[in-house]
Amino acid sequence: MNQPKNNQRRRKGFERTSALLTQRIRKAGESRGFAVSRVLTHWAEIVGDATAAIAKPVEVSYARGGMGATLTVLTTGAQAPMLEMQKEKLREKVNAVYGYNAIARVRITQTAPTGFAEGQAQFTPAPKKAPVIDEKTCARAAEVTSDVTDTDLRAALETLARNVLTKQKHERG
């Protein structure tokens, strides 16, 4: 009976999804020119939330025989002029992650380099509105959890009960 090579992984039990996907993300990133996949996975931390909301990295391309690479950043048409003014600061932040002057140029594009269909940029989803919780729902949640003696557990269960009761109310109404 042949044992699979991944026998060690099975003995560990559950693993984080990020640990399982690290190799695939690295391989996909390197095929697009990202030698350091951290630029993709930690984009908001590298460039800041304001810039990450309007732009995302698309590709790192290396010129033949040339020093330094070109980072292609995707943005929407309205944000392109603002991002154009920040190109040098953006390049410095990305190079800080690489640890050396890997990126020589930053190119701003409003579509992905592969075509218009892939270049439809959506960076941040519309913010979700928090549901309004009425006093009856809060009272019912407190009533359901009143028997729990541990205060932290009771607070967590009360929050869960409010969320469940609010969701049921919106599905019916």
Chimera marker file (.cmm) of the C-alpha trace (Angstrom):
<marker_set name="trace">
<marker id="1" x="0.000" y="0.000" z="0.000" r="1" g="1" b="0" radius="0.5"/>
<marker id="2" x="1.585" y="3.276" z="-1.116" r="1" g="1" b="0" radius="0.5"/>
<marker id="3" x="1.429" y="6.176" z="1.325" r="1" g="1" b="0" radius="0.5"/>
<marker id="4" x="1.059" y="9.682" z="-0.157" r="1" g="1" b="0" radius="0.5"/>
<marker id="5" x="4.045" y="12.005" z="0.131" r="1" g="1" b="0" radius="0.5"/>
<marker id="6" x="1.938" y="14.564" z="1.961" r="1" g="1" b="0" radius="0.5"/>
<marker id="7" x="1.494" y="12.251" z="4.938" r="1" g="1" b="0" radius="0.5"/>
<marker id="8" x="3.079" y="14.800" z="7.283" r="1" g="1" b="0" radius="0.5"/>
<marker id="9" x="0.446" y="17.372" z="6.389" r="1" g="1" b="0" radius="0.5"/>
<marker id="10" x="-2.366" y="14.983" z="7.213" r="1" g="1" b="0" radius="0.5"/>
<marker id="11" x="-1.039" y="14.428" z="10.706" r="1" g="1" b="0" radius="0.5"/>
<marker id="12" x="-1.110" y="18.154" z="11.479" r="1" g="1" b="0" radius="0.5"/>
<marker id="13" x="-4.877" y="18.429" z="11.240" r="1" g="1" b="0" radius="0.5"/>
<marker id="14" x="-6.349" y="21.694" z="10.007" r="1" g="1" b="0" radius="0.5"/>
<marker id="15" x="-4.123" y="24.248" z="8.320" r="1" g="1" b="0" radius="0.5"/>
<marker id="16" x="-4.667" y="27.892" z="7.504" r="1" g="1" b="0" radius="0.5"/>
<marker id="17" x="-5.858" y="28.562" z="3.994" r="1" g="1" b="0" radius="0.5"/>
<marker id="18" x="-3.007" y="31.019" z="3.509" r="1" g="1" b="0" radius="0.5"/>
<marker id="19" x="-0.484" y="28.250" z="4.234" r="1" g="1" b="0" radius="0.5"/>
<marker id="20" x="-2.099" y="25.999" z="1.643" r="1" g="1" b="0" radius="0.5"/>
<marker id="21" x="-2.197" y="28.705" z="-1.027" r="1" g="1" b="0" radius="0.5"/>
<marker id="22" x="1.256" y="30.244" z="-0.508" r="1" g="1" b="0" radius="0.5"/>
<marker id="23" x="2.941" y="28.129" z="-3.187" r="1" g="1" b="0" radius="0.5"/>
<marker id="24" x="0.195" y="28.773" z="-5.736" r="1" g="1" b="0" radius="0.5"/>
<marker id="25" x="0.204" y="32.523" z="-5.068" r="1" g="1" b="0" radius="0.5"/>
<marker id="26" x="3.998" y="32.639" z="-5.399" r="1" g="1" b="0" radius="0.5"/>
<marker id="27" x="3.900" y="30.682" z="-8.680" r="1" g="1" b="0" radius="0.5"/>
<marker id="28" x="1.154" y="32.889" z="-10.125" r="1" g="1" b="0" radius="0.5"/>
<marker id="29" x="2.942" y="36.029" z="-8.949" r="1" g="1" b="0" radius="0.5"/>
<marker id="30" x="6.261" y="34.999" z="-10.448" r="1" g="1" b="0" radius="0.5"/>
<marker id="31" x="4.593" y="34.244" z="-13.774" r="1" g="1" b="0" radius="0.5"/>
<marker id="32" x="3.339" y="37.866" z="-13.797" r="1" g="1" b="0" radius="0.5"/>
<marker id="33" x="6.780" y="39.189" z="-12.864" r="1" g="1" b="0" radius="0.5"/>
<marker id="34" x="6.338" y="39.552" z="-9.121" r="1" g="1" b="0" radius="0.5"/>
<marker id="35" x="9.521" y="38.043" z="-7.679" r="1" g="1" b="0" radius="0.5"/>
<marker id="36" x="8.315" y="39.082" z="-4.248" r="1" g="1" b="0" radius="0.5"/>
<marker id="37" x="4.676" y="38.063" z="-3.943" r="1" g="1" b="0" radius="0.5"/>
<marker id="38" x="4.410" y="40.282" z="-0.883" r="1" g="1" b="0" radius="0.5"/>
<marker id="39" x="3.825" y="43.224" z="-3.227" r="1" g="1" b="0" radius="0.5"/>
<marker id="40" x="0.590" y="41.529" z="-4.287" r="1" g="1" b="0" radius="0.5"/>
<marker id="41" x="-0.573" y="40.147" z="-0.981" r="1" g="1" b="0" radius="0.5"/>
<marker id="42" x="0.269" y="43.183" z="1.163" r="1" g="1" b="0" radius="0.5"/>
<marker id="43" x="-0.389" y="45.962" z="-1.346" r="1" g="1" b="0" radius="0.5"/>
<marker id="44" x="-2.469" y="48.072" z="1.058" r="1" g="1" b="0" radius="0.5"/>
<marker id="45" x="0.214" y="47.867" z="3.758" r="1" g="1" b="0" radius="0.5"/>
<marker id="46" x="2.956" y="48.838" z="1.312" r="1" g="1" b="0" radius="0.5"/>
<marker id="47" x="1.360" y="51.830" z="-0.391" r="1" g="1" b="0" radius="0.5"/>
<marker id="48" x="-1.245" y="52.821" z="2.184" r="1" g="1" b="0" radius="0.5"/>
<marker id="49" x="-4.991" y="52.404" z="2.257" r="1" g="1" b="0" radius="0.5"/>
<marker id="50" x="-5.723" y="55.568" z="0.251" r="1" g="1" b="0" radius="0.5"/>
<marker id="51" x="-3.563" y="54.477" z="-2.696" r="1" g="1" b="0" radius="0.5"/>
<marker id="52" x="-4.668" y="50.828" z="-2.471" r="1" g="1" b="0" radius="0.5"/>
<marker id="53" x="-8.283" y="51.967" z="-2.757" r="1" g="1" b="0" radius="0.5"/>
<marker id="54" x="-7.611" y="53.534" z="-6.167" r="1" g="1" b="0" radius="0.5"/>
<marker id="55" x="-4.870" y="51.316" z="-7.638" r="1" g="1" b="0" radius="0.5"/>
<marker id="56" x="-3.574" y="47.772" z="-7.730" r="1" g="1" b="0" radius="0.5"/>
<marker id="57" x="-0.399" y="46.199" z="-9.110" r="1" g="1" b="0" radius="0.5"/>
<marker id="58" x="-0.816" y="44.367" z="-12.403" r="1" g="1" b="0" radius="0.5"/>
<marker id="59" x="2.624" y="43.371" z="-13.609" r="1" g="1" b="0" radius="0.5"/>
<marker id="60" x="6.347" y="43.777" z="-13.113" r="1" g="1" b="0" radius="0.5"/>
<marker id="61" x="8.219" y="43.608" z="-16.407" r="1" g="1" b="0" radius="0.5"/>
<marker id="62" x="11.955" y="43.473" z="-16.922" r="1" g="1" b="0" radius="0.5"/>
<marker id="63" x="13.583" y="45.025" z="-19.986" r="1" g="1" b="0" radius="0.5"/>
<marker id="64" x="16.089" y="42.903" z="-21.891" r="1" g="1" b="0" radius="0.5"/>
<marker id="65" x="19.532" y="43.630" z="-20.567" r="1" g="1" b="0" radius="0.5"/>
<marker id="66" x="18.234" y="46.672" z="-18.715" r="1" g="1" b="0" radius="0.5"/>
<marker id="67" x="18.595" y="47.388" z="-15.064" r="1" g="1" b="0" radius="0.5"/>
<marker id="68" x="15.480" y="47.759" z="-12.996" r="1" g="1" b="0" radius="0.5"/>
<marker id="69" x="11.943" y="46.766" z="-13.749" r="1" g="1" b="0" radius="0.5"/>
<marker id="70" x="8.726" y="48.527" z="-14.629" r="1" g="1" b="0" radius="0.5"/>
<marker id="71" x="5.802" y="48.171" z="-12.237" r="1" g="1" b="0" radius="0.5"/>
<marker id="72" x="2.462" y="48.486" z="-14.012" r="1" g="1" b="0" radius="0.5"/>
<marker id="73" x="-0.310" y="49.786" z="-11.778" r="1" g="1" b="0" radius="0.5"/>
<marker id="74" x="-3.988" y="49.624" z="-12.733" r="1" g="1" b="0" radius="0.5"/>
<marker id="75" x="-6.280" y="52.508" z="-11.806" r="1" g="1" b="0" radius="0.5"/>
<marker id="76" x="-9.482" y="54.133" z="-12.997" r="1" g="1" b="0" radius="0.5"/>
<marker id="77" x="-9.480" y="57.047" z="-15.416" r="1" g="1" b="0" radius="0.5"/>
<marker id="78" x="-10.455" y="59.642" z="-12.841" r="1" g="1" b="0" radius="0.5"/>
<marker id="79" x="-7.684" y="58.594" z="-10.440" r="1" g="1" b="0" radius="0.5"/>
<marker id="80" x="-4.860" y="58.352" z="-12.998" r="1" g="1" b="0" radius="0.5"/>
<marker id="81" x="-3.705" y="61.997" z="-12.748" r="1" g="1" b="0" radius="0.5"/>
<marker id="82" x="-3.566" y="61.804" z="-8.943" r="1" g="1" b="0" radius="0.5"/>
<marker id="83" x="-1.588" y="58.570" z="-9.083" r="1" g="1" b="0" radius="0.5"/>
<marker id="84" x="0.715" y="59.997" z="-11.755" r="1" g="1" b="0" radius="0.5"/>
<marker id="85" x="1.817" y="62.678" z="-9.293" r="1" g="1" b="0" radius="0.5"/>
<marker id="86" x="2.611" y="60.027" z="-6.683" r="1" g="1" b="0" radius="0.5"/>
<marker id="87" x="4.647" y="57.705" z="-8.936" r="1" g="1" b="0" radius="0.5"/>
<marker id="88" x="8.026" y="58.431" z="-7.336" r="1" g="1" b="0" radius="0.5"/>
<marker id="89" x="6.727" y="57.950" z="-3.798" r="1" g="1" b="0" radius="0.5"/>
<marker id="90" x="5.004" y="54.735" z="-4.911" r="1" g="1" b="0" radius="0.5"/>
<marker id="91" x="8.257" y="53.450" z="-6.445" r="1" g="1" b="0" radius="0.5"/>
<marker id="92" x="10.152" y="54.168" z="-3.215" r="1" g="1" b="0" radius="0.5"/>
<marker id="93" x="7.602" y="52.307" z="-1.101" r="1" g="1" b="0" radius="0.5"/>
<marker id="94" x="7.674" y="49.230" z="-3.350" r="1" g="1" b="0" radius="0.5"/>
<marker id="95" x="11.482" y="49.225" z="-3.483" r="1" g="1" b="0" radius="0.5"/>
<marker id="96" x="11.545" y="49.294" z="0.314" r="1" g="1" b="0" radius="0.5"/>
<marker id="97" x="9.767" y="45.927" z="0.242" r="1" g="1" b="0" radius="0.5"/>
<marker id="98" x="12.191" y="44.456" z="-2.282" r="1" g="1" b="0" radius="0.5"/>
<marker id="99" x="15.120" y="45.724" z="-0.217" r="1" g="1" b="0" radius="0.5"/>
<marker id="100" x="16.928" y="47.211" z="-3.200" r="1" g="1" b="0" radius="0.5"/>
<marker id="101" x="16.187" y="49.427" z="-6.202" r="1" g="1" b="0" radius="0.5"/>
<marker id="102" x="14.328" y="46.706" z="-8.126" r="1" g="1" b="0" radius="0.5"/>
<marker id="103" x="11.664" y="48.988" z="-9.625" r="1" g="1" b="0" radius="0.5"/>
<marker id="104" x="13.098" y="51.682" z="-11.891" r="1" g="1" b="0" radius="0.5"/>
<marker id="105" x="9.827" y="52.916" z="-13.385" r="1" g="1" b="0" radius="0.5"/>
<marker id="106" x="6.146" y="52.947" z="-12.504" r="1" g="1" b="0" radius="0.5"/>
<marker id="107" x="3.672" y="52.861" z="-15.360" r="1" g="1" b="0" radius="0.5"/>
<marker id="108" x="0.071" y="53.871" z="-14.753" r="1" g="1" b="0" radius="0.5"/>
<marker id="109" x="-2.560" y="52.128" z="-16.863" r="1" g="1" b="0" radius="0.5"/>
<marker id="110" x="-6.301" y="52.416" z="-16.925" r="1" g="1" b="0" radius="0.5"/>
<marker id="111" x="-6.734" y="48.942" z="-18.376" r="1" g="1" b="0" radius="0.5"/>
<marker id="112" x="-4.889" y="45.711" z="-17.750" r="1" g="1" b="0" radius="0.5"/>
<marker id="113" x="-2.065" y="45.056" z="-20.227" r="1" g="1" b="0" radius="0.5"/>
<marker id="114" x="-3.900" y="41.957" z="-21.478" r="1" g="1" b="0" radius="0.5"/>
<marker id="115" x="-6.961" y="43.793" z="-22.762" r="1" g="1" b="0" radius="0.5"/>
<marker id="116" x="-10.035" y="45.802" z="-21.975" r="1" g="1" b="0" radius="0.5"/>
<marker id="117" x="-12.144" y="42.998" z="-20.512" r="1" g="1" b="0" radius="0.5"/>
<marker id="118" x="-9.593" y="42.251" z="-17.780" r="1" g="1" b="0" radius="0.5"/>
<marker id="119" x="-9.019" y="45.932" z="-17.094" r="1" g="1" b="0" radius="0.5"/>
<marker id="120" x="-12.359" y="46.711" z="-15.572" r="1" g="1" b="0" radius="0.5"/>
<marker id="121" x="-11.124" y="48.018" z="-12.258" r="1" g="1" b="0" radius="0.5"/>
<marker id="122" x="-13.076" y="47.764" z="-9.059" r="1" g="1" b="0" radius="0.5"/>
<marker id="123" x="-10.949" y="48.397" z="-6.029" r="1" g="1" b="0" radius="0.5"/>
<marker id="124" x="-13.238" y="48.686" z="-3.063" r="1" g="1" b="0" radius="0.5"/>
<marker id="125" x="-16.773" y="47.403" z="-2.693" r="1" g="1" b="0" radius="0.5"/>
<marker id="126" x="-19.463" y="49.788" z="-1.602" r="1" g="1" b="0" radius="0.5"/>
<marker id="127" x="-19.556" y="50.018" z="2.179" r="1" g="1" b="0" radius="0.5"/>
<marker id="128" x="-22.247" y="47.910" z="3.783" r="1" g="1" b="0" radius="0.5"/>
<marker id="129" x="-24.751" y="49.709" z="5.902" r="1" g="1" b="0" radius="0.5"/>
<marker id="130" x="-24.980" y="48.358" z="9.417" r="1" g="1" b="0" radius="0.5"/>
<marker id="131" x="-28.487" y="47.156" z="10.183" r="1" g="1" b="0" radius="0.5"/>
<marker id="132" x="-30.449" y="49.207" z="12.663" r="1" g="1" b="0" radius="0.5"/>
<marker id="133" x="-31.160" y="47.086" z="15.732" r="1" g="1" b="0" radius="0.5"/>
<marker id="134" x="-34.305" y="48.017" z="17.603" r="1" g="1" b="0" radius="0.5"/>
<marker id="135" x="-34.779" y="47.741" z="21.364" r="1" g="1" b="0" radius="0.5"/>
<marker id="136" x="-37.065" y="44.692" z="21.091" r="1" g="1" b="0" radius="0.5"/>
<marker id="137" x="-34.280" y="42.744" z="19.375" r="1" g="1" b="0" radius="0.5"/>
<marker id="138" x="-31.736" y="43.815" z="22.010" r="1" g="1" b="0" radius="0.5"/>
<marker id="139" x="-34.123" y="42.849" z="24.807" r="1" g="1" b="0" radius="0.5"/>
<marker id="140" x="-34.828" y="39.456" z="23.221" r="1" g="1" b="0" radius="0.5"/>
<marker id="141" x="-31.082" y="38.789" z="22.799" r="1" g="1" b="0" radius="0.5"/>
<marker id="142" x="-30.440" y="39.716" z="26.443" r="1" g="1" b="0" radius="0.5"/>
<marker id="143" x="-33.302" y="37.459" z="27.550" r="1" g="1" b="0" radius="0.5"/>
<marker id="144" x="-31.979" y="34.476" z="25.599" r="1" g="1" b="0" radius="0.5"/>
<marker id="145" x="-28.477" y="34.817" z="27.085" r="1" g="1" b="0" radius="0.5"/>
<marker id="146" x="-29.456" y="35.749" z="30.664" r="1" g="1" b="0" radius="0.5"/>
<marker id="147" x="-28.642" y="32.256" z="32.039" r="1" g="1" b="0" radius="0.5"/>
<marker id="148" x="-24.973" y="32.447" z="30.998" r="1" g="1" b="0" radius="0.5"/>
<marker id="149" x="-22.767" y="33.312" z="33.990" r="1" g="1" b="0" radius="0.5"/>
<marker id="150" x="-19.487" y="34.143" z="32.204" r="1" g="1" b="0" radius="0.5"/>
<marker id="151" x="-19.713" y="37.846" z="31.245" r="1" g="1" b="0" radius="0.5"/>
<marker id="152" x="-17.461" y="37.625" z="28.169" r="1" g="1" b="0" radius="0.5"/>
<marker id="153" x="-19.312" y="34.581" z="26.858" r="1" g="1" b="0" radius="0.5"/>
<marker id="154" x="-22.672" y="36.203" z="27.562" r="1" g="1" b="0" radius="0.5"/>
<marker id="155" x="-21.651" y="39.359" z="25.662" r="1" g="1" b="0" radius="0.5"/>
<marker id="156" x="-20.475" y="37.300" z="22.676" r="1" g="1" b="0" radius="0.5"/>
<marker id="157" x="-23.649" y="35.191" z="22.657" r="1" g="1" b="0" radius="0.5"/>
<marker id="158" x="-25.791" y="38.301" z="22.987" r="1" g="1" b="0" radius="0.5"/>
<marker id="159" x="-24.083" y="39.838" z="19.949" r="1" g="1" b="0" radius="0.5"/>
<marker id="160" x="-24.634" y="36.589" z="18.037" r="1" g="1" b="0" radius="0.5"/>
<marker id="161" x="-28.298" y="36.503" z="19.058" r="1" g="1" b="0" radius="0.5"/>
<marker id="162" x="-28.808" y="40.127" z="17.945" r="1" g="1" b="0" radius="0.5"/>
<marker id="163" x="-27.216" y="39.360" z="14.574" r="1" g="1" b="0" radius="0.5"/>
<marker id="164" x="-29.343" y="36.244" z="14.054" r="1" g="1" b="0" radius="0.5"/>
<marker id="165" x="-32.550" y="37.971" z="15.100" r="1" g="1" b="0" radius="0.5"/>
<marker id="166" x="-31.785" y="40.983" z="12.885" r="1" g="1" b="0" radius="0.5"/>
<marker id="167" x="-31.020" y="38.752" z="9.892" r="1" g="1" b="0" radius="0.5"/>
<marker id="168" x="-34.261" y="36.796" z="10.337" r="1" g="1" b="0" radius="0.5"/>
<marker id="169" x="-36.206" y="40.047" z="10.595" r="1" g="1" b="0" radius="0.5"/>
<marker id="170" x="-34.712" y="41.377" z="7.319" r="1" g="1" b="0" radius="0.5"/>
<marker id="171" x="-35.324" y="38.096" z="5.467" r="1" g="1" b="0" radius="0.5"/>
<marker id="172" x="-38.995" y="38.099" z="6.439" r="1" g="1" b="0" radius="0.5"/>
<marker id="173" x="-39.597" y="41.809" z="5.888" r="1" g="1" b="0" radius="0.5"/>
<link id1="1" id2="2" r="1" g="1" b="0" radius="0.2"/>
<link id1="2" id2="3" r="1" g="1" b="0" radius="0.2"/>
<link id1="3" id2="4" r="1" g="1" b="0" radius="0.2"/>
<link id1="4" id2="5" r="1" g="1" b="0" radius="0.2"/>
<link id1="5" id2="6" r="1" g="1" b="0" radius="0.2"/>
<link id1="6" id2="7" r="1" g="1" b="0" radius="0.2"/>
<link id1="7" id2="8" r="1" g="1" b="0" radius="0.2"/>
<link id1="8" id2="9" r="1" g="1" b="0" radius="0.2"/>
<link id1="9" id2="10" r="1" g="1" b="0" radius="0.2"/>
<link id1="10" id2="11" r="1" g="1" b="0" radius="0.2"/>
<link id1="11" id2="12" r="1" g="1" b="0" radius="0.2"/>
<link id1="12" id2="13" r="1" g="1" b="0" radius="0.2"/>
<link id1="13" id2="14" r="1" g="1" b="0" radius="0.2"/>
<link id1="14" id2="15" r="1" g="1" b="0" radius="0.2"/>
<link id1="15" id2="16" r="1" g="1" b="0" radius="0.2"/>
<link id1="16" id2="17" r="1" g="1" b="0" radius="0.2"/>
<link id1="17" id2="18" r="1" g="1" b="0" radius="0.2"/>
<link id1="18" id2="19" r="1" g="1" b="0" radius="0.2"/>
<link id1="19" id2="20" r="1" g="1" b="0" radius="0.2"/>
<link id1="20" id2="21" r="1" g="1" b="0" radius="0.2"/>
<link id1="21" id2="22" r="1" g="1" b="0" radius="0.2"/>
<link id1="22" id2="23" r="1" g="1" b="0" radius="0.2"/>
<link id1="23" id2="24" r="1" g="1" b="0" radius="0.2"/>
<link id1="24" id2="25" r="1" g="1" b="0" radius="0.2"/>
<link id1="25" id2="26" r="1" g="1" b="0" radius="0.2"/>
<link id1="26" id2="27" r="1" g="1" b="0" radius="0.2"/>
<link id1="27" id2="28" r="1" g="1" b="0" radius="0.2"/>
<link id1="28" id2="29" r="1" g="1" b="0" radius="0.2"/>
<link id1="29" id2="30" r="1" g="1" b="0" radius="0.2"/>
<link id1="30" id2="31" r="1" g="1" b="0" radius="0.2"/>
<link id1="31" id2="32" r="1" g="1" b="0" radius="0.2"/>
<link id1="32" id2="33" r="1" g="1" b="0" radius="0.2"/>
<link id1="33" id2="34" r="1" g="1" b="0" radius="0.2"/>
<link id1="34" id2="35" r="1" g="1" b="0" radius="0.2"/>
<link id1="35" id2="36" r="1" g="1" b="0" radius="0.2"/>
<link id1="36" id2="37" r="1" g="1" b="0" radius="0.2"/>
<link id1="37" id2="38" r="1" g="1" b="0" radius="0.2"/>
<link id1="38" id2="39" r="1" g="1" b="0" radius="0.2"/>
<link id1="39" id2="40" r="1" g="1" b="0" radius="0.2"/>
<link id1="40" id2="41" r="1" g="1" b="0" radius="0.2"/>
<link id1="41" id2="42" r="1" g="1" b="0" radius="0.2"/>
<link id1="42" id2="43" r="1" g="1" b="0" radius="0.2"/>
<link id1="43" id2="44" r="1" g="1" b="0" radius="0.2"/>
<link id1="44" id2="45" r="1" g="1" b="0" radius="0.2"/>
<link id1="45" id2="46" r="1" g="1" b="0" radius="0.2"/>
<link id1="46" id2="47" r="1" g="1" b="0" radius="0.2"/>
<link id1="47" id2="48" r="1" g="1" b="0" radius="0.2"/>
<link id1="48" id2="49" r="1" g="1" b="0" radius="0.2"/>
<link id1="49" id2="50" r="1" g="1" b="0" radius="0.2"/>
<link id1="50" id2="51" r="1" g="1" b="0" radius="0.2"/>
<link id1="51" id2="52" r="1" g="1" b="0" radius="0.2"/>
<link id1="52" id2="53" r="1" g="1" b="0" radius="0.2"/>
<link id1="53" id2="54" r="1" g="1" b="0" radius="0.2"/>
<link id1="54" id2="55" r="1" g="1" b="0" radius="0.2"/>
<link id1="55" id2="56" r="1" g="1" b="0" radius="0.2"/>
<link id1="56" id2="57" r="1" g="1" b="0" radius="0.2"/>
<link id1="57" id2="58" r="1" g="1" b="0" radius="0.2"/>
<link id1="58" id2="59" r="1" g="1" b="0" radius="0.2"/>
<link id1="59" id2="60" r="1" g="1" b="0" radius="0.2"/>
<link id1="60" id2="61" r="1" g="1" b="0" radius="0.2"/>
<link id1="61" id2="62" r="1" g="1" b="0" radius="0.2"/>
<link id1="62" id2="63" r="1" g="1" b="0" radius="0.2"/>
<link id1="63" id2="64" r="1" g="1" b="0" radius="0.2"/>
<link id1="64" id2="65" r="1" g="1" b="0" radius="0.2"/>
<link id1="65" id2="66" r="1" g="1" b="0" radius="0.2"/>
<link id1="66" id2="67" r="1" g="1" b="0" radius="0.2"/>
<link id1="67" id2="68" r="1" g="1" b="0" radius="0.2"/>
<link id1="68" id2="69" r="1" g="1" b="0" radius="0.2"/>
<link id1="69" id2="70" r="1" g="1" b="0" radius="0.2"/>
<link id1="70" id2="71" r="1" g="1" b="0" radius="0.2"/>
<link id1="71" id2="72" r="1" g="1" b="0" radius="0.2"/>
<link id1="72" id2="73" r="1" g="1" b="0" radius="0.2"/>
<link id1="73" id2="74" r="1" g="1" b="0" radius="0.2"/>
<link id1="74" id2="75" r="1" g="1" b="0" radius="0.2"/>
<link id1="75" id2="76" r="1" g="1" b="0" radius="0.2"/>
<link id1="76" id2="77" r="1" g="1" b="0" radius="0.2"/>
<link id1="77" id2="78" r="1" g="1" b="0" radius="0.2"/>
<link id1="78" id2="79" r="1" g="1" b="0" radius="0.2"/>
<link id1="79" id2="80" r="1" g="1" b="0" radius="0.2"/>
<link id1="80" id2="81" r="1" g="1" b="0" radius="0.2"/>
<link id1="81" id2="82" r="1" g="1" b="0" radius="0.2"/>
<link id1="82" id2="83" r="1" g="1" b="0" radius="0.2"/>
<link id1="83" id2="84" r="1" g="1" b="0" radius="0.2"/>
<link id1="84" id2="85" r="1" g="1" b="0" radius="0.2"/>
<link id1="85" id2="86" r="1" g="1" b="0" radius="0.2"/>
<link id1="86" id2="87" r="1" g="1" b="0" radius="0.2"/>
<link id1="87" id2="88" r="1" g="1" b="0" radius="0.2"/>
<link id1="88" id2="89" r="1" g="1" b="0" radius="0.2"/>
<link id1="89" id2="90" r="1" g="1" b="0" radius="0.2"/>
<link id1="90" id2="91" r="1" g="1" b="0" radius="0.2"/>
<link id1="91" id2="92" r="1" g="1" b="0" radius="0.2"/>
<link id1="92" id2="93" r="1" g="1" b="0" radius="0.2"/>
<link id1="93" id2="94" r="1" g="1" b="0" radius="0.2"/>
<link id1="94" id2="95" r="1" g="1" b="0" radius="0.2"/>
<link id1="95" id2="96" r="1" g="1" b="0" radius="0.2"/>
<link id1="96" id2="97" r="1" g="1" b="0" radius="0.2"/>
<link id1="97" id2="98" r="1" g="1" b="0" radius="0.2"/>
<link id1="98" id2="99" r="1" g="1" b="0" radius="0.2"/>
<link id1="99" id2="100" r="1" g="1" b="0" radius="0.2"/>
<link id1="100" id2="101" r="1" g="1" b="0" radius="0.2"/>
<link id1="101" id2="102" r="1" g="1" b="0" radius="0.2"/>
<link id1="102" id2="103" r="1" g="1" b="0" radius="0.2"/>
<link id1="103" id2="104" r="1" g="1" b="0" radius="0.2"/>
<link id1="104" id2="105" r="1" g="1" b="0" radius="0.2"/>
<link id1="105" id2="106" r="1" g="1" b="0" radius="0.2"/>
<link id1="106" id2="107" r="1" g="1" b="0" radius="0.2"/>
<link id1="107" id2="108" r="1" g="1" b="0" radius="0.2"/>
<link id1="108" id2="109" r="1" g="1" b="0" radius="0.2"/>
<link id1="109" id2="110" r="1" g="1" b="0" radius="0.2"/>
<link id1="110" id2="111" r="1" g="1" b="0" radius="0.2"/>
<link id1="111" id2="112" r="1" g="1" b="0" radius="0.2"/>
<link id1="112" id2="113" r="1" g="1" b="0" radius="0.2"/>
<link id1="113" id2="114" r="1" g="1" b="0" radius="0.2"/>
<link id1="114" id2="115" r="1" g="1" b="0" radius="0.2"/>
<link id1="115" id2="116" r="1" g="1" b="0" radius="0.2"/>
<link id1="116" id2="117" r="1" g="1" b="0" radius="0.2"/>
<link id1="117" id2="118" r="1" g="1" b="0" radius="0.2"/>
<link id1="118" id2="119" r="1" g="1" b="0" radius="0.2"/>
<link id1="119" id2="120" r="1" g="1" b="0" radius="0.2"/>
<link id1="120" id2="121" r="1" g="1" b="0" radius="0.2"/>
<link id1="121" id2="122" r="1" g="1" b="0" radius="0.2"/>
<link id1="122" id2="123" r="1" g="1" b="0" radius="0.2"/>
<link id1="123" id2="124" r="1" g="1" b="0" radius="0.2"/>
<link id1="124" id2="125" r="1" g="1" b="0" radius="0.2"/>
<link id1="125" id2="126" r="1" g="1" b="0" radius="0.2"/>
<link id1="126" id2="127" r="1" g="1" b="0" radius="0.2"/>
<link id1="127" id2="128" r="1" g="1" b="0" radius="0.2"/>
<link id1="128" id2="129" r="1" g="1" b="0" radius="0.2"/>
<link id1="129" id2="130" r="1" g="1" b="0" radius="0.2"/>
<link id1="130" id2="131" r="1" g="1" b="0" radius="0.2"/>
<link id1="131" id2="132" r="1" g="1" b="0" radius="0.2"/>
<link id1="132" id2="133" r="1" g="1" b="0" radius="0.2"/>
<link id1="133" id2="134" r="1" g="1" b="0" radius="0.2"/>
<link id1="134" id2="135" r="1" g="1" b="0" radius="0.2"/>
<link id1="135" id2="136" r="1" g="1" b="0" radius="0.2"/>
<link id1="136" id2="137" r="1" g="1" b="0" radius="0.2"/>
<link id1="137" id2="138" r="1" g="1" b="0" radius="0.2"/>
<link id1="138" id2="139" r="1" g="1" b="0" radius="0.2"/>
<link id1="139" id2="140" r="1" g="1" b="0" radius="0.2"/>
<link id1="140" id2="141" r="1" g="1" b="0" radius="0.2"/>
<link id1="141" id2="142" r="1" g="1" b="0" radius="0.2"/>
<link id1="142" id2="143" r="1" g="1" b="0" radius="0.2"/>
<link id1="143" id2="144" r="1" g="1" b="0" radius="0.2"/>
<link id1="144" id2="145" r="1" g="1" b="0" radius="0.2"/>
<link id1="145" id2="146" r="1" g="1" b="0" radius="0.2"/>
<link id1="146" id2="147" r="1" g="1" b="0" radius="0.2"/>
<link id1="147" id2="148" r="1" g="1" b="0" radius="0.2"/>
<link id1="148" id2="149" r="1" g="1" b="0" radius="0.2"/>
<link id1="149" id2="150" r="1" g="1" b="0" radius="0.2"/>
<link id1="150" id2="151" r="1" g="1" b="0" radius="0.2"/>
<link id1="151" id2="152" r="1" g="1" b="0" radius="0.2"/>
<link id1="152" id2="153" r="1" g="1" b="0" radius="0.2"/>
<link id1="153" id2="154" r="1" g="1" b="0" radius="0.2"/>
<link id1="154" id2="155" r="1" g="1" b="0" radius="0.2"/>
<link id1="155" id2="156" r="1" g="1" b="0" radius="0.2"/>
<link id1="156" id2="157" r="1" g="1" b="0" radius="0.2"/>
<link id1="157" id2="158" r="1" g="1" b="0" radius="0.2"/>
<link id1="158" id2="159" r="1" g="1" b="0" radius="0.2"/>
<link id1="159" id2="160" r="1" g="1" b="0" radius="0.2"/>
<link id1="160" id2="161" r="1" g="1" b="0" radius="0.2"/>
<link id1="161" id2="162" r="1" g="1" b="0" radius="0.2"/>
<link id1="162" id2="163" r="1" g="1" b="0" radius="0.2"/>
<link id1="163" id2="164" r="1" g="1" b="0" radius="0.2"/>
<link id1="164" id2="165" r="1" g="1" b="0" radius="0.2"/>
<link id1="165" id2="166" r="1" g="1" b="0" radius="0.2"/>
<link id1="166" id2="167" r="1" g="1" b="0" radius="0.2"/>
<link id1="167" id2="168" r="1" g="1" b="0" radius="0.2"/>
<link id1="168" id2="169" r="1" g="1" b="0" radius="0.2"/>
<link id1="169" id2="170" r="1" g="1" b="0" radius="0.2"/>
<link id1="170" id2="171" r="1" g="1" b="0" radius="0.2"/>
<link id1="171" id2="172" r="1" g="1" b="0" radius="0.2"/>
<link id1="172" id2="173" r="1" g="1" b="0" radius="0.2"/>
</marker_set>
